[in-house]
Amino acid sequence: MHPSEVLFQGTQHPVTLPACDHYAGSEKLMRKSIALQQQLGPVFDITFDCEDGAAAGNEAAHAALVAALIADPDANRFNRIGVRVHDIESNHFEADVATICATAAQQLAYLVIPKVESLAQLKTAIAMVSRHAQAAGRTDLPIHVLIETHRALHDVWEIAALPEVECLSFGIMDFVSAHYGSIAAAAMQSPGQFSHPLVVRAKLEIAAACHAHGKIASHNVTTDIRQPSLAASDARRAAQEFGFGRMWSIHPDQIVPIVEAFAPDSNEVIKAVEILSAAQAQSWGPIQYQGTLHDRASYRYYWTLLQKARHGGLPLPTAASSLH
């Protein structure tokens, strides 16, 4: 049996995704992102943006361009490009979905639904997406959900439990704005975003719901694009203090710092491979490693850590090849 089948039998197998989700709206930025992904490899995802990327009156043409780029095998070499469509209340929501699925359903990595207001509304949106995806021959299209409203946060545990949902992202700016001045603008940026109680509560609820259901929690953007080191600092805090497994990028210079910030420590990766290799040799029974007892609970931890290292493009010990 594959190690993941042994270790997660009877438990929720966690989703693993690249740690950086890079948003690009204009054609120029989309093509630039594609070139960078081809240079670095699939260590980050690209999300083409129909919601904010399309100029007013140009929504249909923009969706067609997005679909064509995703369907182009020379551009989308790794099939790690997703799309944020308009929100479900928009007149352009179903048109975006129909255009993109008809052309690129097979190559689409995921579809992002923004400004969700409730579990019931999301279910309606997913049903519509599924209908168009299935018509194009795709039955397993992952859904990413933006949690940026009060009601979505209220329903976040049920949203995370939906089988189609793979990732929940926190939309901090819309969330703060929805409080109509009761939360200061400083809470949209560091250090305020990690200390304001209402924002902290939202982040912790999203992360906890994702972990309970084996999904990925994706952290909000760092709006200061002049200091890539600030994106790295935010990513480290999001991962180490709040349990997020992924983060948005809105500038190419933020991508590598975010990927590196989420990457496991190289010594931990070596340790993971040694422990998992010894466990596999014992048919996944308990082992002793450097004087410490390990069993399937710790094996699951180290297996997940190893998957993060693989997604981050880290060099792995030779023994890791036997753990695929």
Buried (B, 14 or more C-beta within 10 A) or exposed (E): EEBBEBBBEEEEBBBBBBBBBBBBBBBEBBEEBBEBBBEBEBBBBBBBBBBEBBEEEEBEEBBBBBBBBBBBEEBBBBBBBBBBBBBBEBEBBBBBBBBBBBBBBBBBBBBBBBBBBBBEBBBEBBEBBBEBBBEBEBEEBBBBBBBBBEBBBBBBBBBBBBEBBBBBBBBBBBBBBBEEEEBEEEBBBBEBBBEBEEBBEBBBBBBBBBBEBBBBBBBBBBBBBEEBEBBBBBBBBBBEEBBBBBBBBBBBEBBBBBBBBBBBEEEBBBBBBBBBBBBBEEEBEEBEBEEEEBEBEBBBBBBBBBBBBBBBBBEBBEBBEEBE
